[in-house]
Amino acid sequence: MEDVKTAVLVSEYYPKAYPEGEVSAAPISRLTPFFHDIEIENLKATGSKQAGVIVGLPEAPVKTIVLKNVDIQAQTGMKIAYTQATFDHVTVTAVEGEGITVSPTATVTKQ
């Protein structure tokens, strides 16, 4: 991909793609999203404004998301929260700030 706004966008958060600070858990209902078993493989992106966002909810974190052979070059990095992810050969290069920012509410295992 070239010159896309956001290279990877997986978000269960309603008001916007990424929350400001920690979010309180809400009761689980029939409308609660449950994102799981997602695999993104062999992705190369250049010229993106943002590398990505992967964010679930406190009551329904994104589970079993795997990024494999991913190379992203962007203006700003990737933010991850309320997520359980596995990264295998993932490189994120940001012009501004960190390439990957993992919130304390997320777990990223690197292989």
C-alpha positions in Angstrom: 0.0 0.0 0.0 1.1 3.5 -0.7 0.0 6.8 0.9 -3.0 5.4 2.8 -4.2 7.4 5.8 -3.9 4.5 8.3 -2.2 1.3 7.3 -3.8 -1.0 9.9 -7.0 -0.1 11.7 -8.8 -2.5 14.0 -10.9 -0.7 16.6 -13.8 -1.6 18.7 -13.8 1.8 20.4 -16.9 3.9 19.5 -16.1 7.6 19.9 -13.0 7.5 17.8 -10.3 5.1 16.7 -8.1 5.4 19.9 -9.1 6.4 23.4 -7.5 9.1 25.5 -6.3 7.4 28.7 -7.9 4.4 30.3 -11.5 3.5 29.6 -14.0 2.1 32.2 -15.4 -1.3 31.3 -19.1 -1.3 30.3 -21.5 -4.1 30.9 -21.5 -6.7 28.1 -24.6 -6.6 26.0 -25.8 -8.0 22.6 -24.1 -4.9 21.1 -20.7 -5.5 22.5 -18.2 -6.2 19.7 -15.8 -9.2 20.0 -13.0 -9.0 17.5 -10.8 -12.2 17.5 -8.8 -14.5 15.3 -7.5 -11.8 12.9 -4.3 -12.4 10.9 -2.6 -9.7 8.8 0.3 -11.2 6.8 2.7 -9.9 4.2 1.8 -6.3 4.4 4.1 -3.5 3.2 2.9 0.1 3.6 4.8 3.3 2.8 3.8 7.0 3.1 1.0 6.5 5.6 0.0 9.2 8.0 -0.4 6.7 10.8 1.0 3.2 10.9 -2.0 1.8 12.8 -4.4 1.4 15.6 -5.3 -1.9 17.3 -7.7 -1.3 20.2 -10.4 -3.3 21.8 -12.5 -2.5 24.9 -11.8 -3.3 28.5 -14.8 -5.7 28.6 -14.0 -7.2 25.2 -10.3 -6.9 24.2 -9.2 -7.8 20.7 -7.9 -11.4 21.1 -5.7 -13.5 18.9 -4.6 -10.9 16.4 -1.4 -11.9 14.6 0.7 -9.6 12.4 3.3 -11.5 10.4 5.8 -10.2 7.9 4.6 -6.6 8.3 6.7 -3.6 7.3 5.1 -0.1 7.8 6.7 3.3 7.2 4.5 6.2 8.4 4.5 9.7 9.8 3.3 8.5 13.2 3.5 5.0 14.7 1.1 2.2 15.7 -0.9 2.4 19.0 -2.2 -0.7 20.7 -4.6 -1.0 23.7 -7.0 -3.6 25.1 -5.5 -6.2 22.8 -3.7 -9.6 22.9 -1.5 -9.7 19.9 1.4 -11.7 18.4 4.0 -10.0 16.2 6.2 -12.1 13.9 8.7 -10.1 11.9 7.0 -6.7 12.3 8.8 -3.5 11.6 7.1 -0.1 12.1 9.2 3.0 11.4 7.7 6.4 12.3 9.0 9.8 11.4 7.6 11.2 14.6 7.7 9.4 17.9 7.8 5.7 18.7 7.2 3.1 16.0 4.9 1.0 18.2 3.3 2.2 21.5 1.8 -0.6 23.6 -0.5 0.5 26.4 -0.3 -1.2 29.8 -3.8 -2.6 28.9 -2.3 -4.6 26.0 -0.1 -7.6 25.6 2.1 -8.0 22.5 4.2 -11.2 22.2 7.1 -11.1 19.7 8.2 -14.2 17.9 
